[in-house]
């Protein structure tokens, strides 16, 4: 009767080696203190409500960028489990949206070759954009900035305005998800067909990667397995004693 004891010993050894990733928040950054994990350390301060500069709340964010690709290197992911990507996207100044004369002005978020966001945005009057989370008539048929959570206007010039789009936040915001195949992944944030930063820019803020799946902490899981090992060893010894 050595086989049961050997099997339980294997489980006990396994319990000491398992170190699963923790559930909940995998990554979070409001860029007020650092840009950890991102390939760029460029930050700027912008107001975040619809008032003028004197009344707006200010927030530090990652950016400003134009035709740039910025990556976020993630670790501690849970392979095979759905992860949610939440953030605020700032679309600033004279984005032309679907206008092919100056664009189209496009922004993308990609992970593992899959586009979570791939859309045009517009801030100019009369321009159209492909992105919307509000209009019932479909992409590309609505006025500029429709679907934005906040349209910030500080002056008469288009260069004094930007729109803020929130993702995976609230009932009407689109939820962005991906399922990693490994414990690491890289997210790419990219603007294309834009003018210089002083003309058209984008920035991001309040980035958070989460999973709702509950996974035991390593100590909890190991403890449970060790308890099972102990109970199994006791049972095996009793069984052997009766033979």
C-alpha positions in Angstrom: 0.0 0.0 0.0 2.8 2.5 -0.9 1.0 3.9 -3.9 -1.6 6.0 -1.9 1.1 7.5 0.2 3.2 8.3 -2.9 0.2 10.0 -4.6 -0.5 12.1 -1.5 3.1 13.1 -1.2 3.0 14.3 -4.8 -0.1 16.4 -4.1 1.7 17.9 -1.1 4.7 18.8 -3.1 2.5 20.3 -5.8 0.7 22.5 -3.1 4.1 24.1 -2.3 4.8 24.9 -5.9 1.5 26.5 -7.1 1.6 30.3 -7.3 -1.6 31.4 -9.1 -2.1 35.1 -10.1 -4.4 37.1 -7.9 -7.8 38.2 -9.1 -9.0 41.8 -9.1 -6.9 44.7 -10.3 -3.9 43.7 -12.4 -2.8 47.2 -13.3 -3.9 50.7 -12.3 -2.4 54.1 -13.1 -3.8 57.7 -12.9 -0.3 59.0 -13.9 -0.2 61.5 -11.0 3.0 60.0 -9.7 4.5 57.7 -12.4 4.1 56.0 -15.8 5.2 52.5 -14.7 4.7 49.8 -17.3 4.4 52.3 -20.2 7.0 52.8 -23.0 6.6 56.6 -22.7 7.2 58.8 -19.7 5.5 61.9 -21.4 2.8 63.4 -19.2 0.9 66.6 -19.2 -1.8 68.3 -17.1 -5.2 69.0 -18.6 -8.6 70.1 -17.2 -11.1 67.3 -17.0 -14.6 68.9 -16.9 -16.6 71.0 -19.2 -15.8 74.4 -17.6 -13.2 77.0 -18.4 -9.7 76.7 -17.2 -10.4 78.7 -14.1 -13.2 76.3 -12.9 -11.9 73.0 -14.2 -10.3 70.2 -12.2 -6.8 69.4 -13.4 -5.4 65.9 -13.9 -2.1 64.6 -15.0 -2.3 62.1 -17.9 -0.1 60.2 -20.3 0.5 62.2 -23.4 0.2 64.4 -25.5 0.8 62.2 -28.6 0.1 62.4 -32.3 1.3 59.7 -34.7 2.8 57.7 -31.9 2.5 54.2 -30.6 2.7 53.8 -26.8 2.8 50.3 -25.2 1.8 49.0 -21.8 3.7 45.8 -20.7 1.5 43.8 -18.4 2.4 40.9 -16.1 0.4 38.9 -13.5 -2.4 38.1 -16.0 -4.5 34.9 -15.6 -4.2 32.9 -18.9 -7.6 31.9 -20.3 -9.5 34.4 -18.1 -11.3 37.5 -19.5 -9.6 40.8 -18.5 -11.3 44.2 -18.8 -9.5 47.3 -20.0 -10.8 50.7 -18.7 -9.4 54.1 -19.4 -10.2 57.7 -20.5 -9.2 58.8 -24.0 -8.6 62.5 -24.7 -9.1 63.5 -28.4 -7.8 67.0 -28.8 -7.9 69.9 -31.1 -8.6 69.6 -34.9 -9.2 65.9 -35.4 -11.0 65.6 -38.8 -12.6 62.2 -38.3 -13.6 60.5 -41.6 -12.3 63.4 -43.8 -9.9 61.8 -46.2 -8.4 65.2 -47.2 -6.6 65.4 -43.9 -7.0 61.9 -42.5 -8.8 59.9 -41.7 -7.8 60.6 -38.2 -7.7 57.2 -36.5 -7.0 55.9 -33.0 -6.4 52.2 -32.1 -5.9 50.0 -29.0 -4.5 46.6 -29.9 -3.5 43.5 -27.8 -2.1 40.3 -29.3 -3.0 41.5 -32.8 -6.6 42.1 -32.0 -8.1 45.6 -32.1 -10.1 46.5 -29.0 -10.6 50.0 -30.5 -10.1 51.0 -34.2 -12.0 54.1 -35.0 -11.9 57.7 -36.4 -12.6 60.7 -34.2 -13.6 64.3 -35.0 -13.6 67.6 -33.2 -14.4 69.9 -36.1 -17.9 71.1 -36.8 -19.4 69.3 -39.7 -17.0 66.4 -39.6 -18.0 62.8 -38.9 -16.4 60.0 -37.0 -16.8 56.3 -37.0 -16.7 55.9 -33.2 -19.9 56.4 -31.1 -21.3 54.8 -28.0 -24.5 56.9 -28.1 -26.0 57.4 -31.6 -28.7 54.9 -32.8 -28.0 55.6 -36.4 -24.7 53.8 -36.7 -21.1 54.8 -37.1 -20.1 57.6 -39.4 -23.4 59.3 -39.5 -23.4 61.6 -36.5 -22.0 65.0 -35.7 -18.5 65.5 -34.3 -18.0 64.4 -30.7 -21.3 62.6 -30.3 -20.8 59.9 -27.8 -18.1 61.8 -25.8 -18.5 61.7 -22.1 -17.1 65.3 -21.8 -16.5 68.0 -24.4 -14.1 70.5 -23.0 -14.2 74.0 -24.5 -11.8 76.7 -23.2 -12.1 79.2 -26.1 -13.5 79.8 -29.6 -10.6 78.1 -31.3 -10.7 74.4 -32.1 -7.3 74.2 -30.5 -8.8 75.0 -27.2 -11.1 72.0 -27.1 -11.0 68.2 -26.7 -13.4 65.4 -26.1 -13.0 62.8 -23.4 -14.2 59.2 -24.1 -14.5 56.7 -21.3 -14.1 52.9 -22.0 -15.5 50.1 -19.7 -16.9 52.7 -17.3 -20.6 53.0 -16.6 -23.7 51.5 -18.3 -23.4 53.3 -21.6 -19.6 53.0 -22.1 -18.3 50.1 -24.3 -16.6 47.4 -22.4 -13.2 46.3 -23.7 -12.0 42.8 -22.9 -9.3 40.4 -23.9 -8.3 36.9 -22.9 -4.5 36.4 -22.5 -2.8 33.2 -23.5 0.0 33.8 -21.0 0.7 35.7 -17.8 2.2 38.6 -19.8 0.8 40.8 -22.6 1.5 44.1 -24.3 -1.2 46.7 -25.1 -0.5 49.2 -27.9 -2.2 52.6 -28.0 -1.7 54.4 -31.4 -2.8 57.4 -33.3 -2.4 57.6 -37.1 -2.9 60.1 -40.0 -2.7 63.0 -37.5 -1.0 66.4 -37.8 1.6 67.6 -35.2 0.7 67.5 -31.5 0.0 71.2 -31.6 -2.7 70.6 -34.2 -4.1 67.1 -33.3 -3.3 65.2 -30.1 -4.4 62.3 -27.9 -3.8 61.3 -24.3 -5.0 58.7 -21.9 -5.7 58.6 -18.2 -7.1 56.4 -15.4 -5.9 53.1 -17.0 -7.1 50.0 -15.2 -6.8 46.3 -16.1 -9.0 44.0 -14.1 -10.5 40.5 -13.9 -13.7 39.5 -12.0 -12.5 35.9 -11.7 -11.8 35.0 -8.1 -8.5 33.0 -7.8 -7.3 31.9 -4.3 -4.1 33.5 -3.1 -1.1 31.2 -3.2 -1.0 30.8 0.6 -4.8 30.0 0.7 -4.6 27.5 -2.2 -1.5 25.8 -0.8 -3.1 25.6 2.7 -6.2 23.9 1.3 -4.1 21.4 -0.6 -1.9 20.7 2.5 -5.1 20.1 4.5 -6.3 17.7 1.9 -2.9 16.0 1.9 -2.9 15.5 5.7 -6.4 14.1 5.7 -5.5 11.8 2.8 -2.3 10.5 4.5 -4.3 9.8 7.7 -6.9 7.9 5.8 -4.2 5.9 3.9 -2.4 5.0 7.1 -5.7 3.8 8.6 -6.5 1.8 5.5 -3.1 0.1 5.6 -3.5 -0.7 9.3 -6.8 -2.6 8.6 -5.2 -4.8 5.9 
